[in-house]
């Protein structure tokens, strides 16, 4: 029955303002203890206010009933088994011919994936047709149109003027293009896509093959180099929307996806030629199908969840935490929801088998080179992971881990990232306040499988990738290590919005309920505008914000070399660049090649007589770029 004063609507707004006050106080070091108390108080008030949530059930209503056996089940089992045997054959083929770029191993791998999907959909329709899964709200036309608009806006914010935003051109971006070009555009025998490339980094080769395809289709340019990551970043909006809608409802889905579409940090990492941002797409997709599989019991959902997880192995190595998260999730289900989980033995096996199918021959490459899979992360650990067995050992571990973890927590809203890639906190203060409330609600409802999965993924990445793994000479927070946890962050941001909207709809009179969506829409538009304005008008890679001297020096070097390359490119392809003396920042022809094509460069010290003019046939140098360093010559014809 509607309440005349809608107490939970007003109380929710007050809780948010309290959390926002605590977030702002974090910026003042002397007031930080009080800020923590304020945030804890807001979290406790949120739990009191919204402790009872009508989230969509994680299990079907007939959880205790046995799935009926059908004689066509044999065809389904045969298809799944055949798919796994095809992938085994692909592994054996790759072992016999590891130099083939794709070859028969790739064909068998794709055939195995296709057969697994066909078997999963066949089994879903023939064996599990009568499902008692919780009914989700139907998809009205306006909601589908809204999701399409969100995707388009996310895409535009990630692909518009890729060459100039961000202004910095990072060496890792250029190295990505170099490895892709040398591996798949230049040689006569390209390496296998099931291997790893870039010595010392050892990223899966499939990512570089993708980059090479874009460079070949669109030409050698910085925009083409950055485009693959931008597309994956935009596509995550769809999978995140589906993930949120499946458990927390339509309102939470709209809020979380909108915040993600315009989030500064997400846009930034999506506009770089690095595959860090790719992982969020596969994790959000995997979690969506995994949670839907619990409700529907359909083999197709288990298969799609496992395939998404397995395919993620071909990109950023932060995804190597995912098998441990999925294993922890299964243990959680067996321990906390045994009555339901015992009926999912077949689903768990299909999830593992689908992970194996998606992993494909790359798994064999890691088996033959065991140090490549976890070796990089293990070599960068700041603490040897073990269970402390004494107070002294515990105190030593706490003294090492807590300073890093506290800096990471401040990096959510207050401290600038120190990864020399992104120069800003993870979220704006207004978003961070929502995060504090959302995490509290997820912790309170930890027994819900969706809440546990989100908490395990987010906290796991923050603890392992963000805290225990660090580069030499680096200082936390390193937000580039947090990208696999981005879906968890946006879910936590969306949960309190969904709770507030649900409470308001039950308390407000029908004639006043329009206030809720209008208020949320205005707030989301303001947040989106603030994010976009900050990134495209105020964002600057300021080296003075870096605490590491080595990183600060490197950023100054990047800044000057980027300025040189961009200036040279602005002159056009008809100019020729001469190096006329030694420079602290030598001319970078490789970077400049991605900004302008066919601009020639001559590394010689005799091309200038000290006046900045060099006569050579019909070309004349007469525009010194940096006095005493380089000169530019143009064709007078």
C-alpha positions as CSV (number, residue, x, y, z in Angstrom):
1,X,0.0,0.0,0.0
2,X,1.5,3.4,-0.9
3,X,2.8,5.4,2.0
4,X,1.8,9.1,2.1
5,X,5.3,10.3,2.8
6,X,7.3,7.6,1.0
7,X,9.9,7.4,3.9
8,X,12.3,5.0,2.1
9,X,12.5,7.3,-0.9
10,X,13.6,10.3,1.2
11,X,15.7,8.1,3.4
12,X,17.5,6.7,0.4
13,X,18.4,10.1,-0.8
14,X,19.7,11.0,2.6
15,X,21.8,7.9,2.8
16,X,23.3,8.7,-0.6
17,X,24.2,12.3,0.5
18,X,25.9,10.9,3.7
19,X,27.9,8.6,1.5
20,X,28.8,11.5,-0.8
21,X,29.9,13.5,2.2
22,X,32.2,10.7,3.3
23,X,33.6,10.4,-0.2
24,X,34.5,14.1,-0.4
25,X,36.1,14.0,3.1
26,X,38.5,11.3,1.8
27,X,40.3,13.9,-0.2
28,X,41.4,15.6,3.1
29,X,44.0,13.4,4.7
30,X,43.4,14.8,8.2
31,X,39.7,14.1,7.9
32,X,40.1,10.7,6.5
33,X,39.3,8.7,9.7
34,X,36.0,10.6,10.0
35,X,35.4,10.0,6.3
36,X,35.7,6.3,6.8
37,X,33.2,6.4,9.8
38,X,30.8,8.4,7.7
39,X,31.0,5.9,4.8
40,X,30.5,2.9,7.2
41,X,27.5,4.7,8.8
42,X,26.0,5.2,5.3
43,X,26.6,1.6,4.4
44,X,24.9,0.4,7.7
45,X,21.9,2.8,7.1
46,X,21.6,1.4,3.5
47,X,21.4,-2.1,4.8
48,X,18.8,-1.2,7.4
49,X,16.8,0.6,4.8
50,X,17.0,-2.0,2.0
51,X,17.9,-5.2,3.8
52,X,14.9,-6.9,2.2
53,X,15.3,-7.0,-1.5
54,X,13.1,-8.8,-4.0
55,X,16.0,-9.8,-6.3
56,X,15.1,-12.3,-9.0
57,X,15.6,-15.8,-7.6
58,X,18.8,-17.6,-8.6
59,X,17.1,-21.0,-8.8
60,X,14.0,-22.4,-10.5
61,X,10.9,-23.0,-8.4
62,X,11.1,-26.8,-8.9
63,X,14.6,-27.0,-7.5
64,X,14.0,-30.4,-5.8
65,X,12.5,-32.1,-8.9
66,X,14.6,-34.3,-11.0
67,X,15.1,-33.4,-14.6
68,X,13.2,-35.8,-16.8
69,X,15.1,-38.2,-18.9
70,X,14.5,-38.3,-22.6
71,X,15.8,-40.9,-25.0
72,X,17.2,-38.1,-27.2
73,X,19.5,-37.3,-24.4
74,X,22.0,-39.7,-25.9
75,X,22.3,-37.5,-29.0
76,X,23.0,-34.5,-26.8
77,X,25.7,-36.3,-24.9
78,X,27.2,-37.6,-28.1
79,X,27.4,-34.1,-29.5
80,X,29.1,-32.7,-26.4
81,X,31.6,-35.6,-26.3
82,X,32.3,-35.2,-30.0
83,X,32.9,-31.5,-29.6
84,X,35.5,-32.1,-26.8
85,X,37.1,-34.8,-29.0
86,X,37.4,-32.4,-31.8
87,X,39.2,-29.9,-29.6
88,X,41.5,-32.8,-28.4
89,X,42.3,-33.5,-32.0
90,X,43.0,-29.8,-32.5
91,X,45.4,-29.9,-29.6
92,X,47.2,-32.9,-31.1
93,X,47.3,-31.2,-34.5
94,X,48.8,-28.1,-33.0
95,X,51.4,-30.2,-31.2
96,X,52.3,-31.9,-34.5
97,X,52.4,-28.6,-36.5
98,X,52.9,-25.7,-34.1
99,X,54.1,-23.4,-36.9
100,X,50.7,-23.3,-38.8
101,X,49.1,-19.9,-38.4
102,X,45.6,-21.4,-38.1
103,X,45.6,-24.5,-40.1
104,X,43.8,-27.7,-39.4
105,X,44.1,-27.1,-35.6
106,X,42.1,-23.9,-36.0
107,X,39.5,-25.6,-38.2
108,X,39.0,-28.5,-35.7
109,X,38.8,-25.9,-32.8
110,X,36.1,-23.9,-34.6
111,X,34.2,-27.1,-35.5
112,X,34.4,-28.2,-31.8
113,X,32.9,-24.8,-30.7
114,X,30.1,-25.0,-33.3
115,X,29.3,-28.6,-32.4
116,X,29.2,-27.8,-28.7
117,X,26.8,-24.9,-29.3
118,X,24.5,-26.9,-31.6
119,X,24.5,-29.7,-29.0
120,X,23.7,-27.3,-26.2
121,X,20.8,-25.7,-28.0
122,X,19.5,-29.1,-29.1
123,X,19.6,-30.3,-25.6
124,X,18.0,-27.2,-24.2
125,X,15.0,-27.6,-26.6
126,X,14.6,-31.3,-26.5
127,X,15.4,-32.1,-22.8
128,X,14.7,-29.0,-20.8
129,X,11.8,-27.5,-22.7
130,X,9.5,-27.3,-19.8
131,X,11.5,-25.0,-17.5
132,X,10.2,-23.5,-14.2
133,X,12.8,-20.7,-14.3
134,X,11.7,-17.4,-12.7
135,X,10.0,-15.3,-15.2
136,X,11.9,-12.1,-16.2
137,X,10.1,-8.9,-17.2
138,X,9.3,-8.9,-20.9
139,X,11.4,-6.8,-23.3
140,X,9.2,-3.9,-24.4
141,X,10.1,-2.0,-27.6
142,X,11.2,1.1,-25.7
143,X,13.7,-0.9,-23.6
144,X,15.2,-2.5,-26.7
145,X,15.5,0.9,-28.3
146,X,17.1,2.4,-25.1
147,X,19.7,-0.4,-25.0
148,X,20.5,0.2,-28.7
149,X,20.9,4.0,-27.9
150,X,23.2,3.2,-25.0
151,X,25.3,1.0,-27.2
152,X,25.6,3.6,-29.9
153,X,26.5,6.3,-27.4
154,X,29.1,4.0,-25.7
155,X,30.5,3.2,-29.2
156,X,30.7,6.9,-30.2
157,X,32.4,7.9,-26.9
158,X,35.1,5.2,-27.6
159,X,35.7,5.6,-31.3
160,X,35.3,9.4,-31.9
161,X,38.6,11.0,-32.8
162,X,40.6,8.0,-31.6
163,X,43.8,9.5,-33.0
164,X,43.8,12.5,-30.8
165,X,42.1,11.2,-27.6
166,X,44.0,10.3,-25.5
167,X,46.9,12.6,-26.6
168,X,49.6,10.4,-25.1
169,X,50.8,7.6,-27.4
170,X,52.2,4.9,-25.1
171,X,55.1,2.7,-26.1
172,X,53.0,-0.4,-25.4
173,X,50.5,0.7,-28.0
174,X,53.2,1.1,-30.6
175,X,54.7,-2.2,-29.6
176,X,51.4,-3.9,-30.1
177,X,51.2,-2.6,-33.6
178,X,54.8,-3.5,-34.2
179,X,54.3,-7.1,-33.0
180,X,51.1,-7.4,-35.0
181,X,52.7,-6.0,-38.2
182,X,55.9,-8.1,-37.9
183,X,54.0,-11.3,-37.1
184,X,51.0,-11.2,-39.5
185,X,51.5,-8.5,-42.2
186,X,55.2,-8.7,-43.0
187,X,56.4,-12.3,-42.8
188,X,55.7,-15.1,-45.3
189,X,55.1,-17.6,-42.4
190,X,53.1,-15.9,-39.7
191,X,53.2,-17.6,-36.2
192,X,50.3,-19.7,-34.9
193,X,47.4,-17.8,-33.3
194,X,47.6,-20.4,-30.5
195,X,51.0,-19.3,-29.4
196,X,52.2,-16.3,-27.4
197,X,54.1,-13.2,-28.8
198,X,56.0,-10.3,-27.4
199,X,59.0,-11.8,-25.6
200,X,58.9,-11.1,-21.9
201,X,55.2,-10.1,-22.0
202,X,53.9,-13.3,-23.8
203,X,50.4,-12.3,-24.7
204,X,48.3,-14.7,-26.7
205,X,48.9,-14.2,-30.4
206,X,45.2,-14.1,-31.4
207,X,45.0,-10.5,-30.1
208,X,47.8,-9.4,-32.4
209,X,46.1,-11.2,-35.3
210,X,42.9,-9.1,-34.6
211,X,45.0,-5.9,-34.6
212,X,46.7,-6.9,-37.8
213,X,43.4,-7.5,-39.5
214,X,42.3,-4.0,-38.6
215,X,45.6,-2.5,-39.7
216,X,45.3,-4.3,-43.0
217,X,41.7,-3.3,-43.7
218,X,42.0,0.3,-42.5
219,X,45.6,1.1,-43.1
220,X,48.5,1.7,-40.7
221,X,47.1,4.4,-38.4
222,X,46.7,5.1,-34.7
223,X,42.9,5.0,-35.0
224,X,43.0,1.5,-36.6
225,X,45.5,0.4,-34.0
226,X,43.1,1.5,-31.2
227,X,39.8,0.4,-32.7
228,X,39.7,-3.3,-31.6
229,X,39.8,-2.5,-28.0
230,X,37.2,0.3,-28.4
231,X,34.8,-2.1,-30.0
232,X,35.1,-4.6,-27.2
233,X,34.7,-1.8,-24.6
234,X,31.5,-0.7,-26.2
235,X,30.1,-4.2,-26.6
236,X,30.4,-4.7,-22.8
237,X,27.4,-2.4,-22.4
238,X,25.1,-5.1,-23.8
239,X,26.5,-8.0,-21.7
240,X,26.5,-5.9,-18.6
241,X,22.9,-4.8,-19.2
242,X,21.8,-8.4,-19.5
243,X,23.8,-9.4,-16.4
244,X,22.1,-6.7,-14.3
245,X,18.6,-7.2,-15.7
246,X,18.7,-11.0,-15.0
247,X,19.0,-10.5,-11.2
248,X,18.5,-6.9,-10.2
249,X,15.9,-5.8,-12.7
250,X,15.4,-3.3,-15.4
251,X,16.1,-0.1,-13.4
252,X,19.5,-1.4,-12.1
253,X,20.4,-2.5,-15.6
254,X,19.7,1.0,-17.1
255,X,21.6,2.7,-14.3
256,X,24.7,0.4,-14.4
257,X,25.0,0.3,-18.2
258,X,24.6,4.1,-18.5
259,X,27.3,4.7,-15.9
260,X,29.6,2.3,-17.6
261,X,28.9,3.8,-21.1
262,X,30.3,7.2,-20.0
263,X,32.7,6.2,-17.2
264,X,36.0,8.1,-17.6
265,X,38.3,5.2,-16.8
266,X,36.4,2.7,-18.9
267,X,36.4,5.1,-21.9
268,X,40.1,5.7,-21.5
269,X,41.2,2.1,-21.4
270,X,38.8,1.4,-24.3
271,X,40.6,4.0,-26.4
272,X,44.0,2.5,-26.1
273,X,45.6,-0.2,-28.3
274,X,45.9,-2.5,-25.2
275,X,43.8,-5.6,-24.5
276,X,43.2,-4.9,-20.8
277,X,39.7,-3.7,-21.4
278,X,38.8,-6.8,-23.5
279,X,38.5,-9.0,-20.3
280,X,35.5,-7.2,-18.9
281,X,33.4,-8.2,-22.0
282,X,34.1,-11.9,-21.5
283,X,33.7,-11.8,-17.8
284,X,30.3,-10.0,-17.9
285,X,29.1,-12.4,-20.6
286,X,30.3,-15.5,-18.7
287,X,28.6,-14.3,-15.4
288,X,25.3,-13.5,-17.3
289,X,25.1,-17.0,-18.8
290,X,26.3,-18.7,-15.6
291,X,23.6,-17.1,-13.5
292,X,21.0,-17.7,-16.2
293,X,22.1,-21.4,-16.2
294,X,21.3,-21.7,-12.5
295,X,17.8,-20.5,-13.2
296,X,17.1,-22.2,-16.5
297,X,19.2,-25.4,-16.2
298,X,19.6,-25.2,-20.0
299,X,22.8,-26.8,-21.4
300,X,23.1,-23.9,-23.8
301,X,23.6,-21.5,-21.0
302,X,26.2,-23.6,-19.3
303,X,28.0,-24.0,-22.6
304,X,27.9,-20.3,-23.4
305,X,29.3,-19.5,-19.9
306,X,32.2,-21.9,-20.3
307,X,32.9,-20.8,-23.9
308,X,33.0,-17.1,-22.8
309,X,35.4,-18.0,-20.0
310,X,37.6,-20.1,-22.3
311,X,37.8,-17.5,-25.1
312,X,38.8,-14.8,-22.6
313,X,42.1,-16.7,-22.2
314,X,43.2,-15.4,-25.6
315,X,43.4,-11.8,-24.4
316,X,44.6,-10.0,-21.3
317,X,46.4,-12.2,-18.8
318,X,44.3,-10.8,-15.9
319,X,41.7,-13.3,-17.0
320,X,43.8,-16.1,-15.5
321,X,42.1,-15.4,-12.2
322,X,38.8,-16.5,-13.6
323,X,39.2,-20.3,-13.2
324,X,39.8,-19.7,-9.5
325,X,36.8,-17.5,-9.2
326,X,34.5,-20.0,-10.9
327,X,35.9,-22.8,-8.8
328,X,35.2,-20.8,-5.6
329,X,31.7,-20.1,-6.9
330,X,31.0,-23.8,-7.3
331,X,32.3,-24.6,-3.8
332,X,30.1,-21.8,-2.5
333,X,27.0,-23.3,-4.2
334,X,27.8,-26.8,-2.8
335,X,28.4,-25.5,0.7
336,X,25.6,-22.9,1.0
337,X,23.0,-24.1,-1.4
338,X,23.5,-27.9,-1.3
339,X,19.9,-28.7,-1.9
340,X,19.9,-26.9,-5.2
341,X,23.6,-27.3,-6.2
342,X,23.5,-31.1,-6.1
343,X,21.3,-31.1,-9.1
344,X,23.8,-29.1,-11.2
345,X,26.6,-31.8,-11.3
346,X,26.0,-32.1,-15.1
347,X,26.0,-28.4,-15.5
348,X,29.2,-28.0,-13.6
349,X,30.8,-30.6,-15.8
350,X,29.5,-29.0,-19.0
351,X,30.8,-25.6,-17.7
352,X,34.3,-27.1,-17.3
353,X,34.1,-28.9,-20.6
354,X,33.0,-25.8,-22.4
355,X,35.9,-23.9,-20.8
356,X,38.2,-26.5,-22.2
357,X,36.7,-26.2,-25.7
358,X,36.9,-22.4,-25.6
359,X,40.5,-22.5,-24.4
360,X,41.4,-24.7,-27.4
361,X,45.0,-25.4,-28.5
362,X,46.2,-22.4,-26.5
363,X,45.8,-24.6,-23.4
364,X,48.3,-27.1,-24.9
365,X,50.8,-24.2,-25.5
366,X,50.6,-23.3,-21.8
367,X,50.9,-26.9,-20.8
368,X,54.1,-27.2,-22.8
369,X,55.3,-23.8,-21.4
370,X,54.0,-23.9,-17.8
371,X,55.8,-20.8,-16.7
372,X,53.9,-18.6,-19.2
373,X,50.4,-19.0,-17.7
374,X,51.0,-17.9,-14.1
375,X,54.7,-17.1,-14.3
376,X,54.4,-13.4,-15.1
377,X,52.0,-12.7,-12.2
378,X,53.9,-14.9,-9.8
379,X,57.2,-13.1,-10.6
380,X,55.6,-9.7,-9.8
381,X,54.1,-10.7,-6.4
382,X,54.9,-8.4,-3.5
383,X,54.3,-11.1,-1.0
384,X,54.6,-14.9,-1.1
385,X,51.0,-16.1,-0.7
386,X,50.6,-18.5,2.3
387,X,48.5,-18.8,5.4
388,X,50.1,-17.0,8.3
389,X,50.8,-19.5,11.1
390,X,52.0,-17.1,13.7
391,X,51.2,-13.6,15.0
392,X,54.6,-12.4,13.8
393,X,54.0,-13.8,10.3
394,X,50.5,-12.3,10.2
395,X,51.8,-8.9,11.4
396,X,54.5,-8.9,8.7
397,X,52.0,-9.8,6.0
398,X,49.6,-7.1,7.2
399,X,52.3,-4.4,7.2
400,X,53.1,-5.3,3.6
401,X,49.6,-5.7,2.2
402,X,47.6,-3.0,4.1
403,X,49.4,0.1,2.8
404,X,48.9,-1.1,-0.8
405,X,45.3,-2.1,-0.2
406,X,44.5,1.3,1.4
407,X,46.0,3.2,-1.5
408,X,43.9,1.0,-3.8
409,X,40.7,1.9,-1.9
410,X,41.6,5.6,-2.1
411,X,42.2,5.1,-5.8
412,X,38.5,4.5,-6.3
413,X,37.6,8.1,-5.7
414,X,40.5,10.2,-4.4
415,X,44.0,9.2,-5.6
416,X,45.1,9.3,-9.2
417,X,46.1,6.0,-10.8
418,X,49.9,5.5,-10.8
419,X,50.0,3.0,-13.7
420,X,51.4,5.7,-16.1
421,X,48.5,4.9,-18.5
422,X,45.5,6.5,-16.8
423,X,45.7,9.8,-14.8
424,X,42.7,9.9,-12.6
425,X,40.7,7.9,-10.0
426,X,38.5,5.0,-11.0
427,X,35.2,6.9,-10.4
428,X,33.9,10.4,-9.9
429,X,33.0,11.1,-6.2
430,X,29.3,11.0,-7.0
431,X,29.8,7.5,-8.4
432,X,32.0,6.3,-5.6
433,X,29.3,7.2,-3.0
434,X,27.0,4.8,-4.8
435,X,29.7,2.1,-4.8
436,X,30.1,2.2,-1.0
437,X,26.3,1.7,-0.6
438,X,26.2,-1.0,-3.3
439,X,29.0,-3.0,-1.8
440,X,27.3,-3.0,1.6
441,X,24.0,-4.3,0.0
442,X,25.9,-7.1,-1.8
443,X,27.7,-8.1,1.4
444,X,24.4,-8.2,3.3
445,X,22.9,-10.5,0.6
446,X,26.1,-12.5,0.2
447,X,24.1,-15.8,0.2
448,X,22.5,-14.9,-3.1
449,X,24.6,-16.6,-5.8
450,X,24.7,-13.4,-7.9
451,X,25.9,-11.3,-5.0
452,X,28.6,-13.8,-4.1
453,X,29.8,-14.1,-7.7
454,X,30.1,-10.3,-8.1
455,X,31.9,-9.9,-4.7
456,X,34.3,-12.8,-5.4
457,X,35.3,-11.4,-8.8
458,X,35.6,-7.8,-7.7
459,X,37.4,-8.4,-4.4
460,X,39.5,-11.1,-6.0
461,X,40.8,-8.8,-8.7
462,X,41.3,-5.9,-6.3
463,X,43.3,-8.2,-3.9
464,X,45.4,-10.2,-6.3
465,X,45.8,-8.0,-9.5
466,X,45.5,-4.7,-7.7
467,X,47.4,-5.4,-4.4
468,X,49.6,-8.5,-4.6
469,X,50.9,-7.9,-8.2
470,X,53.0,-4.8,-8.8
471,X,55.7,-3.8,-11.3
472,X,59.2,-2.8,-10.1
473,X,59.4,0.9,-9.2
474,X,55.6,1.1,-9.3
475,X,53.3,2.7,-6.7
476,X,49.7,1.8,-6.1
477,X,47.0,2.2,-7.2
478,X,47.6,0.5,-10.6
479,X,44.1,0.7,-12.1
480,X,45.1,-0.9,-15.3
481,X,45.2,-4.2,-13.3
482,X,41.5,-3.7,-12.2
483,X,39.9,-3.9,-15.6
484,X,38.6,-7.5,-15.2
485,X,36.7,-6.3,-12.1
486,X,34.9,-3.5,-14.0
487,X,31.6,-5.4,-14.3
488,X,31.6,-6.0,-10.5
489,X,32.1,-2.2,-9.9
490,X,29.2,-1.3,-12.2
491,X,26.9,-3.9,-10.7
492,X,27.7,-2.4,-7.2
493,X,26.9,1.0,-8.6
494,X,23.6,-0.1,-10.0
495,X,22.3,-2.1,-7.0
496,X,21.3,0.9,-4.8
497,X,19.6,2.6,-7.7
498,X,17.5,-0.5,-8.3
499,X,16.7,-0.7,-4.6
500,X,15.7,2.9,-4.4
501,X,13.4,2.7,-7.5
502,X,11.8,-0.5,-6.2
503,X,11.1,1.0,-2.8
504,X,9.7,4.2,-4.4
505,X,7.3,2.3,-6.7
506,X,5.8,0.5,-3.7
507,X,5.5,3.6,-1.5
508,X,4.6,6.4,-3.9
509,X,1.1,7.0,-5.1
510,X,0.7,6.0,-8.8
511,X,0.3,9.7,-9.9
512,X,3.7,10.5,-8.4
513,X,5.7,7.6,-9.5
514,X,6.9,9.4,-12.6
515,X,9.2,11.4,-10.3
516,X,11.5,8.3,-9.8
517,X,12.5,7.6,-13.4
518,X,12.8,11.3,-14.2
519,X,15.1,11.9,-11.2
520,X,17.3,8.9,-12.1
521,X,17.4,10.0,-15.8
522,X,18.5,13.5,-14.9
523,X,21.1,12.1,-12.5
524,X,22.5,9.8,-15.1
525,X,22.6,12.5,-17.7
526,X,24.5,14.8,-15.4
527,X,26.9,12.0,-14.5
528,X,27.4,11.2,-18.2
529,X,28.0,14.8,-19.1
530,X,30.5,15.3,-16.2
531,X,32.5,12.2,-17.3
532,X,32.6,13.2,-20.9
533,X,33.5,16.8,-20.2
534,X,36.3,15.8,-17.8
535,X,37.8,13.3,-20.3
536,X,37.5,15.3,-23.6
537,X,38.1,18.8,-22.1
538,X,40.0,18.6,-18.8
539,X,41.9,15.3,-18.8
540,X,45.7,15.6,-18.9
541,X,48.4,13.0,-18.4
542,X,50.2,15.1,-15.8
543,X,53.6,13.6,-14.9
544,X,53.7,15.5,-11.6
545,X,50.8,13.4,-10.3
546,X,53.1,10.3,-10.4
547,X,54.8,9.4,-7.2
548,X,57.4,7.1,-8.7
549,X,60.4,9.0,-10.0
550,X,61.0,6.4,-12.7
551,X,57.5,6.6,-13.9
552,X,57.5,10.4,-13.8
553,X,60.6,10.6,-15.9
554,X,59.1,8.1,-18.4
555,X,55.9,10.1,-18.7
556,X,57.9,13.3,-19.4
557,X,59.7,11.4,-22.1
558,X,56.4,10.1,-23.6
559,X,55.0,13.6,-23.5
560,X,57.9,15.2,-25.5
561,X,58.1,12.4,-28.0
562,X,54.4,12.4,-28.6
563,X,54.5,16.1,-29.1
564,X,57.3,15.7,-31.7
565,X,55.5,13.0,-33.5
566,X,52.2,14.8,-33.6
567,X,53.9,18.0,-34.8
568,X,55.7,16.2,-37.6
569,X,52.4,14.5,-38.6
570,X,50.6,17.8,-38.7
571,X,52.9,19.0,-41.5
572,X,51.8,16.2,-43.8
573,X,53.5,13.5,-45.8
574,X,55.4,15.9,-48.2
575,X,57.9,16.8,-45.5
576,X,61.2,15.0,-44.8
577,X,62.6,14.9,-41.2
578,X,66.4,15.2,-40.6
579,X,68.1,14.5,-37.3
580,X,70.8,17.2,-37.2
581,X,72.4,16.5,-33.8
582,X,72.1,14.3,-30.7
583,X,68.9,14.7,-28.7
584,X,67.6,13.6,-25.3
585,X,64.4,12.7,-27.1
586,X,65.4,11.2,-30.4
587,X,62.9,11.3,-33.3
588,X,60.5,8.3,-33.2
589,X,59.8,7.3,-36.8
590,X,57.8,4.2,-35.7
591,X,55.3,6.3,-33.7
592,X,55.1,9.0,-36.4
593,X,54.2,6.3,-38.9
594,X,50.9,5.7,-37.2
595,X,50.1,9.4,-37.5
596,X,51.2,10.2,-41.0
597,X,52.1,7.9,-43.9
598,X,55.0,8.3,-46.2
599,X,56.9,11.0,-44.3
600,X,60.6,10.3,-44.8
601,X,63.3,10.5,-42.1
602,X,67.0,10.6,-42.4
603,X,69.2,9.9,-39.4
604,X,72.3,11.9,-40.3
605,X,74.3,14.6,-38.5
606,X,75.6,16.3,-41.7
607,X,72.2,17.4,-43.1
608,X,72.4,20.9,-41.5
609,X,75.2,23.5,-41.5
610,X,74.0,25.2,-38.3
611,X,71.6,27.6,-40.0
612,X,68.6,25.2,-40.1
613,X,68.6,25.1,-43.9
614,X,69.7,22.1,-46.0
615,X,69.8,22.3,-49.8
616,X,69.4,18.9,-51.5
617,X,68.1,19.0,-55.1
618,X,64.6,20.3,-55.1
619,X,64.1,19.8,-51.4
620,X,64.9,22.5,-48.8
621,X,65.0,22.3,-45.0
622,X,63.8,25.5,-43.5
623,X,61.5,24.7,-40.5
624,X,63.5,23.8,-37.5
625,X,61.3,21.9,-35.1
626,X,63.6,22.0,-32.0
627,X,66.6,24.3,-32.4
628,X,69.8,22.3,-32.7
629,X,68.0,19.0,-32.8
630,X,65.9,18.4,-36.0
631,X,64.8,20.2,-39.1
632,X,62.0,19.7,-41.5
633,X,62.3,19.9,-45.3
634,X,59.6,20.2,-47.9
635,X,59.3,19.7,-51.6
636,X,59.3,23.1,-53.5
637,X,57.9,21.6,-56.7
